[in-house]
Amino acid sequence: MAKKQKPAAGRLMKPAATEFEFYIGAYSPATMPMARLAEYMAQLATMLGEPTSVHFVKLKRGSTRIVHKVQAEAVPKVRERVRAVRQGDAPRDSLRAYDTVNRMLRDDNGVGALKEAPDTATEAIIIQFPGIQSSEEKFTIQERGTIDGEIVRVGGLNRWVPILIETNGEAVSGCWADRIMAKRLAQRLFEPVRLIGNGKWDRNADGKWTLREFAIEGFEPLSDEPLSEALSRIRAINSFKDTTLDELEDLRRGPAEKQNGGH
C-alpha cells in the first residue's frame, strides 16, 4: 500500500499585493472625462515609480477613486517613495508629478488624497493634495542665484541627486546636482558652502518665497569662523586697528549717504 504523503510543514505563504487608492474630489466616475483620467493616472504612476509592479484595478463609486494594486515585492519601495514625496526629497520626476497633480486638482476645483486600502494591517500612508484649497501662486521666477548653508545630506540613485542644505536653521529641499557635482558636495558634508546655480522660486499670495527647485552648477566653501573672530583678526593688521563694523560695511558697500543718493 502506498504511503500517504504528509503536507509540507512550515510552507511559506506568498506575500499578498497591497491596494492603494487615489481619491479625486472633482469628479464622479460618471462625469470624469477619459482623457483627464488618463492624465491623472500617468502622473500618479510617475509619482509612485515601479512601473512594472503597479497595476490599475478599478474605479470606485462616489467621488472618483482610482484603485491600484502594488505587487508585494515593490510595496516597500513605493512606501518609501511616498514618504520621500511627503518630505520633499523624492526623485525629481516624482516631485514634479506631485506638483502637476496638485495643479490639475486646482484647475478642476477639487482636492485629492493617496492612501493604502483601509483593510491593510499596516498604518495607512497618506499624501494630501490640497488642490483648490491651496493658495494661488502669484508668480514664479527663474534666475541664477546662490544659496548659503550647511550640507546635511547627499543621496539618491538617479542621474540627478537630491541635496539637502540647512540654512538659517531650516532644512531646504529642492536642490539637485548631477552625480559628479554630488560626489564633490559629499566631501563637504556638514560644512558651510555657497551653492551656485539656476533656481525657480514661487511667491504665494502672502508674499512668501518658496524654492521650487535649484540646479547646482558649482559651489564655494565658506568659513564658519564667527564674525567677532574675523574682526579681531582684521584689527590685528595695523591699518585696520581702529576699524569698526560700520566702517567695514562702508568699505564693502560704500558710505550710507552715497547709497541713498546723498552728496
C-alpha positions as CSV (number, residue, x, y, z in Angstrom):
1,M,0.0,0.0,0.0
2,A,1.4,3.4,-0.9
3,K,2.1,5.7,2.0
4,K,0.1,8.8,2.3
5,Q,2.2,11.9,1.9
6,K,2.1,14.4,4.7
7,P,1.6,18.1,3.9
8,A,4.8,20.0,3.9
9,A,5.3,21.6,7.3
10,G,6.1,25.3,7.5
11,R,5.2,26.1,4.0
12,L,5.6,29.9,3.4
13,M,2.6,31.8,2.0
14,K,3.4,34.1,-0.8
15,P,3.0,37.8,0.3
16,A,-0.1,39.4,-1.0
17,A,-0.2,42.5,-3.1
18,T,-1.3,45.8,-1.5
19,E,-4.0,48.0,-2.8
20,F,-3.7,51.8,-2.8
21,E,-6.5,54.3,-3.6
22,F,-6.1,57.8,-5.2
23,Y,-9.1,60.0,-4.4
24,I,-10.1,62.8,-6.8
25,G,-12.7,65.1,-5.3
26,A,-13.5,66.9,-8.5
27,Y,-15.5,64.2,-10.5
28,S,-17.5,61.1,-10.1
29,P,-16.7,58.1,-12.3
30,A,-19.7,59.0,-14.5
31,T,-18.5,62.6,-15.1
32,M,-14.8,62.0,-15.3
33,P,-13.5,62.7,-18.8
34,M,-11.5,59.7,-20.0
35,A,-8.6,61.9,-21.3
36,R,-8.4,63.7,-17.9
37,L,-8.5,60.3,-16.1
38,A,-5.6,59.2,-18.2
39,E,-3.6,62.3,-17.3
40,Y,-4.1,61.7,-13.5
41,M,-3.1,58.1,-13.8
42,A,0.0,58.9,-15.8
43,Q,1.2,61.4,-13.2
44,L,0.3,59.0,-10.4
45,A,2.3,56.3,-12.0
46,T,5.3,58.6,-12.3
47,M,5.0,59.7,-8.7
48,L,4.9,56.1,-7.3
49,G,7.6,54.7,-9.6
50,E,8.0,50.9,-10.0
51,P,6.1,51.0,-13.4
52,T,6.1,47.2,-13.9
53,S,4.7,46.5,-10.4
54,V,1.8,49.0,-10.1
55,H,-1.4,47.9,-11.8
56,F,-4.8,49.6,-12.3
57,V,-7.7,47.7,-10.7
58,K,-10.9,49.7,-10.9
59,L,-12.7,52.9,-10.3
60,K,-14.9,53.1,-7.1
61,R,-18.3,54.7,-7.0
62,G,-18.9,58.1,-5.4
63,S,-16.1,60.6,-6.0
64,T,-13.5,59.1,-8.3
65,R,-11.2,56.7,-6.5
66,I,-8.6,55.1,-8.6
67,V,-7.8,51.7,-7.1
68,H,-4.4,50.3,-8.0
69,K,-2.5,47.2,-6.8
70,V,1.2,47.2,-5.9
71,Q,2.9,43.8,-6.1
72,A,4.3,42.6,-2.8
73,E,8.0,42.9,-3.7
74,A,7.5,46.6,-4.7
75,V,5.4,47.7,-1.7
76,P,8.4,48.8,0.5
77,K,9.8,50.8,-2.4
78,V,6.5,52.5,-3.1
79,R,6.0,53.3,0.6
80,E,9.5,54.8,0.8
81,R,8.9,56.9,-2.3
82,V,5.6,58.1,-0.9
83,R,7.4,59.1,2.3
84,A,10.0,60.9,0.3
85,V,7.4,62.8,-1.6
86,R,5.8,64.0,1.6
87,Q,9.2,65.2,2.9
88,G,10.2,66.8,-0.4
89,D,13.3,64.7,-1.1
90,A,11.9,62.2,-3.6
91,P,13.4,61.8,-7.1
92,R,12.9,64.9,-9.3
93,D,10.3,63.3,-11.6
94,S,8.2,62.2,-8.6
95,L,8.1,65.6,-7.1
96,R,7.2,67.2,-10.4
97,A,4.4,64.7,-10.8
98,Y,3.1,65.6,-7.3
99,D,3.1,69.3,-8.3
100,T,1.3,68.5,-11.6
101,V,-1.4,66.5,-9.9
102,N,-2.0,69.3,-7.4
103,R,-2.2,71.9,-10.2
104,M,-4.7,69.7,-12.1
105,L,-6.8,69.4,-9.0
106,R,-6.8,73.1,-8.5
107,D,-7.8,73.6,-12.1
108,D,-10.6,71.1,-11.7
109,N,-11.8,72.7,-8.4
110,G,-11.1,69.7,-6.3
111,V,-8.8,68.1,-3.7
112,G,-7.2,64.7,-3.6
113,A,-5.5,62.1,-1.4
114,L,-3.5,59.0,-1.7
115,K,-3.6,56.2,0.9
116,E,-3.3,52.5,1.3
117,A,-6.5,50.4,1.4
118,P,-8.1,50.7,4.8
119,D,-8.0,47.0,5.5
120,T,-4.2,46.9,5.4
121,A,-2.5,45.6,8.5
122,T,0.0,48.5,8.4
123,E,-0.5,52.1,9.2
124,A,-2.0,54.0,6.3
125,I,0.4,56.1,4.3
126,I,-1.4,59.3,3.1
127,I,-0.4,62.1,0.8
128,Q,-2.8,65.1,0.8
129,F,-3.3,67.1,-2.4
130,P,-4.8,70.5,-1.3
131,G,-5.7,71.4,-4.8
132,I,-8.3,74.2,-4.8
133,Q,-7.7,74.7,-1.1
134,S,-4.1,75.8,-1.6
135,S,-3.2,79.4,-2.1
136,E,-2.8,80.6,-5.6
137,E,0.8,81.3,-6.6
138,K,1.2,84.9,-7.8
139,F,4.1,84.2,-10.0
140,T,7.3,82.1,-10.4
141,I,10.8,83.5,-11.2
142,Q,13.7,81.6,-12.7
143,E,17.2,83.0,-12.4
144,R,20.7,82.3,-11.4
145,G,21.4,82.7,-7.8
146,T,23.2,81.3,-4.7
147,I,22.1,79.5,-1.5
148,D,24.3,79.6,1.6
149,G,24.1,76.9,4.2
150,E,25.4,73.6,5.5
151,I,25.2,70.4,3.5
152,V,23.3,67.9,5.7
153,R,22.5,65.1,3.2
154,V,23.6,63.9,-0.3
155,G,21.8,60.9,-1.6
156,G,19.8,59.3,-4.4
157,L,20.2,56.7,-7.1
158,N,19.1,58.7,-10.1
159,R,21.0,60.8,-12.6
160,W,20.0,63.9,-10.6
161,V,20.9,63.6,-6.9
162,P,18.9,65.5,-4.2
163,I,21.0,67.7,-1.9
164,L,19.6,68.8,1.4
165,I,21.1,72.0,2.8
166,E,20.4,73.7,6.1
167,T,20.2,77.5,6.1
168,N,19.1,79.8,8.9
169,G,18.2,76.7,11.0
170,E,15.8,75.4,8.3
171,A,16.3,72.4,6.0
172,V,15.8,73.4,2.4
173,S,15.0,70.7,-0.2
174,G,14.6,71.1,-3.9
175,C,18.4,71.3,-4.6
176,W,19.7,68.9,-7.3
177,A,23.2,68.1,-8.6
178,D,24.5,65.7,-11.2
179,R,26.5,62.7,-9.9
180,I,29.9,64.4,-10.4
181,M,28.9,67.5,-8.5
182,A,27.1,65.4,-5.8
183,K,30.3,63.5,-5.2
184,R,32.2,66.7,-4.7
185,L,29.5,68.0,-2.4
186,A,29.5,64.8,-0.3
187,Q,33.1,65.6,0.6
188,R,31.7,68.8,2.2
189,L,29.1,67.1,4.3
190,F,28.2,69.2,7.4
191,E,30.4,72.1,6.2
192,P,29.2,75.6,5.2
193,V,29.1,76.2,1.4
194,R,27.6,78.6,-1.1
195,L,25.7,76.8,-3.8
196,I,25.7,78.4,-7.3
197,G,23.2,77.6,-10.0
198,N,19.8,78.2,-11.6
199,G,16.7,78.2,-9.5
200,K,12.9,78.6,-9.6
201,W,11.2,80.4,-6.7
202,D,7.4,80.7,-6.2
203,R,5.8,83.7,-4.5
204,N,2.4,83.0,-2.9
205,A,-0.5,85.3,-2.1
206,D,1.1,86.1,1.3
207,G,4.3,87.3,-0.3
208,K,6.3,84.3,0.9
209,W,9.0,83.0,-1.4
210,T,9.5,79.2,-1.7
211,L,12.2,77.4,-3.5
212,R,10.7,75.0,-6.1
213,E,14.0,73.6,-7.5
214,F,17.6,74.6,-7.7
215,A,20.1,73.1,-10.2
216,I,23.5,73.2,-8.7
217,E,26.3,74.2,-11.2
218,G,29.1,74.9,-8.6
219,F,29.8,75.8,-5.1
220,E,32.3,77.7,-2.9
221,P,33.4,76.6,0.6
222,L,32.5,79.2,3.3
223,S,34.3,79.9,6.5
224,D,32.5,79.0,9.7
225,E,34.6,81.5,11.6
226,P,32.5,83.8,13.9
227,L,32.3,87.4,12.8
228,S,33.9,88.5,16.1
229,E,37.0,86.4,15.5
230,A,37.2,87.6,11.9
231,L,37.0,91.2,13.1
232,S,39.7,90.6,15.7
233,R,42.0,89.1,13.1
234,I,41.4,92.1,10.8
235,R,42.1,94.6,13.6
236,A,45.5,92.8,14.2
237,I,46.6,94.4,11.0
238,N,47.9,97.9,11.7
239,S,45.8,99.7,9.0
240,F,42.6,98.2,10.5
241,K,43.3,98.6,14.2
242,D,40.5,101.2,14.8
243,T,38.1,99.9,12.1
244,T,34.5,99.5,13.2
245,L,31.8,97.2,11.7
246,D,30.2,100.3,10.1
247,E,33.5,101.3,8.5
248,L,34.0,97.8,7.2
249,E,30.5,97.9,5.7
250,D,31.4,101.3,4.1
251,L,34.5,99.7,2.6
252,R,32.4,96.9,1.2
253,R,29.3,98.7,0.0
254,G,30.2,102.4,0.1
255,P,29.1,105.1,2.7
256,A,25.4,105.1,3.6
257,E,24.9,108.6,2.3
258,K,26.2,107.7,-1.1
259,Q,24.0,104.6,-1.2
260,N,21.0,106.8,-0.5
261,G,21.9,109.3,-3.3
262,G,23.3,112.0,-0.9
263,H,26.3,114.2,-1.6
